[in-house]
Amino acid sequence: MSILELTNVNKHFGGLHVSKRISMAIPEGELSAIIGPNGAGKTTLFNQVTGYITPDSGSIHFNGVDVTGMKPERLVKMGVVRAFQVASLFYDETVYDNIFMAAVAFHGKNWNVLASKDSYQEVDEQCQSIMTKLGLRNKAKLKAFELSHGDQKVLDIAIALTMQPKLLLLDEPTAGMSPDERVNMTQLIKAIHREFKLTTVFVEHDMDMVFGIADVIRVLVQGELIAEGNAEEIQKNLAVIDAYLGHEVL
């Protein structure tokens, strides 16, 4: 069963056709990547799936429901959750408080700085569990600005997980990371996908990561989906090689 289905999705910005009749079906439980050169329309596609941009035509279905043009807040409640390329954090708050406040907001409770956190036991347990699974437990009392760039991205994903996603979208999760951080993030995404039983889609330029963990790779070039398949199929696809990968992959 497809958890996400796009049918003939089109989007223009002025005279620029940034999404060209894009159709794809993403099965529930899949770990997949979207790749392509800069300007290929990857972020625009994510923006349409998550409700930040409405397609000019075509449809987007999530779990069989037409969500085309639905507001981001409603999509989050349905289980469509995104972590951004640039982490969106409260940098002067601790790791724990960033996660806790996100969880409280998602559960619809009013944040009250005078309230005892003991009254939010269920939320606290969720936060503790997420921190443990993402390796942030020993950094819970650090302010977000004190974290490395890699750990800030991990914290951003932790916040996304408080929203109990069914579909998790990651926008360039290894951008700006050191080689060691990229390796750690790659392992973490695999672990999150398995542990939380998610459907996970990520946009990424690190081909080692893409070919290493993605079940399916979809390739966008100039707003058009030109190929989809496993790592071996994509690496041998002449259209993808010519448009993006280059002949050094042969």
Secondary structure as UniProt FT lines:
FT   STRAND          2..13
FT   TURN            14..15
FT   STRAND          16..27
FT   TURN            28..29
FT   STRAND          31..35
FT   TURN            38..39
FT   HELIX           42..49
FT   TURN            50..51
FT   STRAND          57..62
FT   TURN            63..64
FT   STRAND          65..66
FT   TURN            68..69
FT   HELIX           72..78
FT   STRAND          80..83
FT   TURN            91..92
FT   HELIX           95..106
FT   TURN            107..108
FT   TURN            113..114
FT   HELIX           117..120
FT   HELIX           121..133
FT   TURN            134..135
FT   HELIX           137..139
FT   TURN            140..141
FT   HELIX           144..146
FT   HELIX           149..161
FT   TURN            162..163
FT   STRAND          167..171
FT   TURN            173..176
FT   HELIX           179..195
FT   TURN            196..197
FT   STRAND          199..203
FT   HELIX           207..213
FT   STRAND          216..221
FT   TURN            222..223
FT   STRAND          224..229
FT   HELIX           231..235
FT   HELIX           238..240
FT   HELIX           241..245
FT   HELIX           247..249
//
